[in-house]
Amino acid sequence: MTWEKGLSRAILVVVSCVYAYGAFLHVSNLAGGYGAPDAPLPVKWVAIDMLYTCLSLLVAGGLVLGARVAVGAFYLAAFWQIMLSAVYREWVLEMPDLYDQTTAPLAYFDQLLPFVLVMIFAVSLALFLRWAR
């Protein structure tokens, strides 16, 4: 194995671990991690968490196993994370009165865009190294 392929593999394993942790966070959100466990979750939050749980698990497992579909799932997840954090930000941040009205969700969204851009760079670099000669 060349150093390029080894570095590519290491990057993809780290990204996979990050996305596996993300899937765990989305599942914990669905299990009552929003700060109001007795209140019904808004449908948009449930839909977003379910979508990202599935995409994160597909990315986490697929990148480690070398499945090409995981690359597509990664870029799809990254695209929608950018859309939700930049374009549809206000819609996502609308919170029912029963939920935590602190600045925590806003801080999360402020950190999401740089995180996604770093992940896009890392995966793109890993793919470039993998297919470079």
N, C-alpha and C positions, 0 to 999 in steps of 0.2 A: 504494500500500500504506500502510495506517495504521501508526502507531507500535506499536500493540498487536500487529498481525500480524507486523511486523518483529521485535519483541522475542520473540514466541512462536516464530518461526522460528529465531532465534538460540539460544534455550534448547533447542529440540529438536535442533539441530545439535550443541550441546555434549553433550547426553545421548547422542546417537547416537555421538559419538566415544568417550565413556566406555564405552559398551556394546561398541563394536568392539574397544577395548582389552581389555575383559573376555573377549570371545570368544578373542582371541589368548592370554590367560593360561590359559584353559581348555584350549586346544589344546596349549599348552606343558606343562601338567600331564599331559595324556595322552601326551605325547612323552617323559616321564621327568622332569618338573620337581618330583617329590615328594621327591627326596633319596636314592632307592634305585633307580637306573635298571635294575639287573639283576634286581630282585625283581618278581614279578607284582603288578599293581595290584589292590587290593580291588575287587570288583564294584561296591560302592556308590559308590566314588569315580569309577569309570569312568562309571557311569550318571549321576551328578550332573554330571560334566564334560561329557558328551555332551549332556545336556538343556540345560544352560546355554550351551553353545556354540551350539546351534540357536536357543534363545530370544534370546540376545544378538545373533546375526547378523540374526534377523528384526526385532528392535527397532532395531538400528543402521541397517539399510537401509530399513526401513519408515517410521521417523519422518522421515528425510530426504526420502523419496519421497511422504510424505503418505498412506500406506496405513493405513486404519483398523484392520486386523488387528494392526498393530504396537502400537497402544495396548492392545489386549487382551493381547497377548503381554507387554508391559511390566508390566502389573498382575499377570498370572499369575506372571511371574518374581519380581516384588517380593513377592508373597504367599508364594511358596515359599522365598524367601531369608529372610523373617521367620520362617517355620515352622522352617527348618533351623537358623537361628542362635539361636532362642529356645526352641522347643518340643522339637526333636529334636537339640539341641546335643550331648548326651553320645553319642548314636548316631553322629553324624557325626565326632566327635573321637576315637572309638575307633581306635587305630592299632596295626597289627602291629609287632612288635619290630624289624623290619628298617628301619623308617622313622624319620625325625628326631623325637625325643621332646622337643624343646625347646618353649618356650612360643610359638613362631611361629604355629602354627595357632590357639592360643587368642587371641593378640593380633589375628589376622585376624578372628576371629569377634566380638571385642569392637568392632572397627571396622565390621563389616558392617552391623549394625542402624542406627547413625546414618547411614551412607552411603545405605542403602536409603530411609530416611525423607526424607533430603534430595532424593533422586531422585524420590520420589513427590511431594514438594512442588513440585519444579521442573516435572515433567511436568503435574501438575494445574494449576499456574499458567499454563503455556504453553497448555493446552487452554482454560482460562477466558479468557485474553486472545484466543485465536483466535476463540472463539465469542461473545465479549462485543460489544455494540454501543454 
